[in-house]
Each structure stands twice: as structure tokens, then as C-alpha cells.
Amino acid sequence: MTWFFISIFAFLAGHMVPGLFRRALVARLGTPLYVLFFSLVSTGLLVWVVAAELQADYIPLWPYDPRAHWVPIIAMLPVCILWVAAVRQPCPLSIGHARGYNPDHPGINLLTRHPLLLGVVIWGLAHMAPNGHLAAVIFFGGSALFALLGMGRMEKMRLRQLGASEFNRLCTGTRRFNWRGLLNGALDWRDVTGGIILYGMIIWLHPIVLGRDPLAF
């Protein structure tokens, strides 16, 4: 478990430390290069954490129930739709691009200002159900908590960057989460279609990349 905990610590540090020096790094590297550098480091650290979790000692916390296997299988479809919407649609107050955002037509922001982070929360909680051992709970539960706290952190960061007036203008009509947004055009057919394609790719690649087939009970 030692390397697993070291990888978790490195992952957290890799997300927190660059934020402390963001202005200086952006000034030196420029925003595109900073984002690229941060994304590469984050991806590398995530791969390390996943590999360490797969190799960690198995310390059971609750017995395995085959029915719990269905929880992530069902939950991952809406997660994939959220992730596609986070890439396709502007999310000016969260992770994603802001270009083209119209406060009169908030799109996905009617459902949530943080589609990518909300997807991570659901992903983490759903994967805890069939994985009732210590390393998995720390990994998936910690990821969900990190994403949940990240919503507030992202908004504070945007508030500092944009100023109160612009921040409040962009907030108009948006919510951290409001399911009624689904009834008001938060998603369109491209988000749903892209989400279904991404879902199929994850199901296909899961046993190849992680060695675990989500459809094998």
C-alpha cells in the first residue's frame, strides 16, 4: 500500500502546487503551454495512481455483491454524456472552454456549471459499490470528493480572474446542479450521441487497458 499512498499524495500535490504558481507560470509559459503542461502532468500522475491501486493490497471493507456490478455500468452512460457536453459546450465557470458562451442560452450550465467534475463525482461513487476494498474506496471516493470540492475551488478561481460583476453575469441562470435543466435544453442530440459513443469505447477499452472486463460478472 505504500506506493499507492505515495501516488495519491503526488497526484494531489500535482494539482495543488501548480495552482499556487499559476500566474507566474502562465506569464512565463503562456496559457496554452501551461494548460498542455498541466494536462500531461495530471494524466501521468493519474496513470500512476491507477496502476498503484491495481497493485495495492486487498483489504476488504464490505462483501462483494454481484448486483452492485450494475451500478457503474448504468451510471457511466450519463457520466459519458456529461463529459462530452463539457468538451462540446462552453463552461465559463469550470473546466472547459468559455468561447461562444451566451448567458441567455446557458446550455449544459442549466443542469450544472461543472459537467466534467459532476461526471467524476458520479463515476467515483458508482465505482465504489462493487469495489468494497480499502484502496478502491480511497481512490474512487477520494476522486469523487476531490471533484466535489473542486466545484467551489473553480468558482473562486473564476471569481478572482473575472471580477464580481462579470462572474455574476455568467452565473445568471446556471446551477451547480439542477435536474430540471434537462427539461430546458441543457443537452442536445450531439451530447447524447457523443456520450453513447464514448460509453461504448470505455466498455471496449476497459479490459484492454485495465485488465478488467466490466461486462464479466
Summary of the structure (lengths in Angstrom):
residues: 217
radius of gyration: 18.3
end to end distance: 26.5
largest distance: 52.7
contacts: 634
relative contact order: 0.14
helix: 73%
strand: 2%
